[in-house]
Amino acid sequence: MGAVRSDWLRVRVSPADREGAAVLTRALEEHSLHTVCQSARCPNLPQCWGERTVTFLLLGDVCTRNCRFCAVSTGWPAGRVDCGEPQRVARAARALGLRYVVLTSVDRDDLADGGASQFAAAVRAVRELSPDAGVEVLIPDYRREPLAELLSAGPTVVGHNMETVRRLTPAVRDRRASYAGSLEVLAEIKQHSPTQPTKSSLLLGMGEESGEVEEALEDLRAANVDIVVLGQYLRPTPQQLPVSRYALPAEFEALAMRARAMGFRGVVAAPLARTSYRAARAYSELQ
């Protein structure tokens, strides 16, 4: 028998949330933009959109990788890049009055730089039209020149997700991703820009053990990660991995305390937490 979904995972949507989400939906359609909220079937979409919190998805909505927990479509875009996308993101962010803009992307192994130049262009475009807004990026496993290109744009926070513990990584993530590789990305960000705030996240409920979560948190701290996000894995469609268990809210509270004791300056730990969930609030903890 599979894990039984619990009441604390229900998302309650108010009439104001629905109204705000409708405004955001119209803006996205007007500017022909994608969001990871839609593509990954995030459970927080109604509530976040109601509060005008959105994570823009750069480089289209087809990913070249096939992680077993993710609902984003997989394919091979064959080098296609929408050069007007960064400006449309910036115009939408300004039209919506966003004070904190979150950008992520699909993986684009078909591009020489993995799409890092598109990220950098989007960061610069948002800063030009909304100079007072924060710009957080959640990036693929960029290293060396692509990573330097991204960092040159001056993002507010740079995130890269571990997703799961060391043992489960081969079964959960695409074969081109690795536990050690993600740690190296996060460590290299700090080597390049020591004061750059960094962020990563882990999903619980994929079969991990408590000691393995502890190890992952220790490894993230060793890479000088500033913000950590812990959430419950929810199976987006029957094609993805089944949920092994639903962690109790008390477990997230205990992990939050443990993470703070380890030295993380920003912690978001809750069943429905995702990397960009309450991103502005998490960044404010660093100030």
Secondary structure, 3 states (H helix, E strand, C coil): CCCCCCHHHCCCCCHHHHHHHHHHHHHHHHHCCEEHHHHCCCCCHHHHHHCCCCEEEECCCEECCCCCCCCCEECCCCCCCCCCHHHHHHHHHHHHCCCEEEEEECCCCCCCCCCHHHHHHHHHHHHHHCCCCEEEEECCCCCHHHHHHHHCCCCCEEECCCECCCCCHHHHCCCCCCHHHHHHHHHHHHHHCCCCCEEEEEEECCCCCHHHHHHHHHHHHHCCCCEEEEEECCCCCCCCCCCCCCCCHHHHHHHHHHHHHHCCCEEEECCCCCCCCCHHHHHHCCC
